[in-house]
Amino acid sequence: MAVDPELNGRFRAALDGIPCISEKPMMGATCFFHHGNMLGGADRAKTGERRFLFRVGPDGAEEALSRPGARPAELGTRTMRGLVFVEAEACDADALRDWVDLAMDYVWALPAKR
């Protein structure tokens, strides 16, 4: 995985106005956090695919996977429960904001990390 500056910029724009957001490099990508809880990220896969990652939680996975461009997040041979990858091409600005809203629905309920 590799950092994709353009996707990071799009993700930041979708987060505009949401308080207590931070970001840090993780797993070869850039991940975004709300009160220390990961809500998603953006990267370029080894295949060159540009994609977003969203933490929707186990209860939000079914809805998330019904959306265009979404698939379960797999790292190596492991499927990451409650996380989905979304093709960057399937996310215009409005769709990206909808994805952020879905991820925030889950992350808002988590206790803040210090």
C-alpha positions in Angstrom: 0.0 0.0 0.0 1.1 3.5 -0.6 0.0 7.0 0.4 -2.2 8.8 -2.2 -2.0 12.6 -1.6 -5.0 13.3 -3.9 -7.3 10.8 -2.1 -6.1 12.1 1.3 -7.1 15.6 0.2 -10.5 14.4 -0.8 -10.9 12.6 2.5 -9.9 15.7 4.4 -12.4 17.8 2.5 -15.2 15.3 3.4 -14.2 15.6 7.1 -14.4 19.4 7.0 -16.4 20.7 9.9 -16.2 17.6 12.0 -14.4 18.3 15.3 -11.5 16.4 16.9 -10.1 14.8 13.7 -6.5 13.7 13.5 -4.5 11.7 11.0 -1.5 9.5 10.9 0.3 7.1 8.6 -0.6 3.5 9.2 -0.2 0.3 7.3 1.3 2.2 4.3 -1.7 4.5 4.1 -3.0 7.6 5.8 -5.7 6.9 8.4 -8.1 9.5 9.9 -9.3 9.4 13.5 -12.1 11.0 15.6 -11.1 11.3 19.3 -8.4 8.7 18.6 -10.7 6.1 17.0 -10.0 5.2 13.4 -12.8 6.1 11.1 -11.1 5.4 7.8 -8.3 6.1 5.4 -7.1 6.3 1.9 -4.3 4.5 -0.1 -3.1 3.1 -3.3 -2.9 -0.7 -3.3 0.1 -2.6 -4.7 -2.1 -3.3 -7.8 -2.4 0.5 -8.3 -6.0 0.5 -7.2 -7.0 3.8 -5.5 -9.3 3.2 -2.6 -10.9 4.5 0.6 -11.3 2.5 3.8 -14.2 3.1 6.1 -14.8 1.7 9.6 -18.5 1.1 9.7 -18.7 -1.5 12.5 -20.2 -4.9 12.4 -23.7 -3.6 12.4 -23.1 -1.2 9.5 -21.3 -3.7 7.2 -24.4 -5.0 5.4 -25.6 -1.5 4.5 -22.0 -0.5 3.5 -21.5 -3.6 1.3 -24.7 -2.8 -0.6 -23.3 0.5 -1.9 -21.5 0.9 -5.2 -17.8 0.1 -5.2 -17.7 -1.4 -1.7 -16.2 -4.7 -0.7 -15.0 -6.3 2.5 -11.6 -5.0 3.7 -9.0 -7.8 3.4 -5.5 -7.4 4.6 -3.5 -10.5 3.5 -5.7 -13.4 4.1 -7.7 -11.8 6.9 -11.1 -10.1 6.4 -11.3 -7.1 8.7 -14.7 -7.2 10.4 -16.5 -3.9 10.3 -14.2 -2.3 7.7 -14.9 -1.9 4.0 -12.8 -0.8 1.0 -14.5 1.5 -1.5 -13.1 2.2 -5.0 -12.1 5.8 -5.3 -13.8 6.1 -8.7 -17.1 5.2 -6.9 -16.8 8.2 -4.7 -17.6 11.7 -5.9 -17.7 14.4 -3.3 -21.3 13.6 -2.2 -20.8 9.9 -2.0 -17.6 10.4 -0.1 -19.4 12.6 2.5 -22.1 9.9 2.7 -19.4 7.3 3.5 -17.9 9.6 6.1 -21.3 10.0 7.7 -21.8 6.2 7.8 -18.4 5.7 9.4 -19.1 8.6 11.9 -22.4 6.9 12.9 -20.3 4.1 14.3 -17.2 6.0 15.5 -19.3 8.7 17.4 -20.5 6.0 19.8 -17.0 4.8 20.8 -15.3 6.2 23.9 -12.6 8.7 23.2 -9.0 7.4 23.4 -6.3 9.4 25.0 
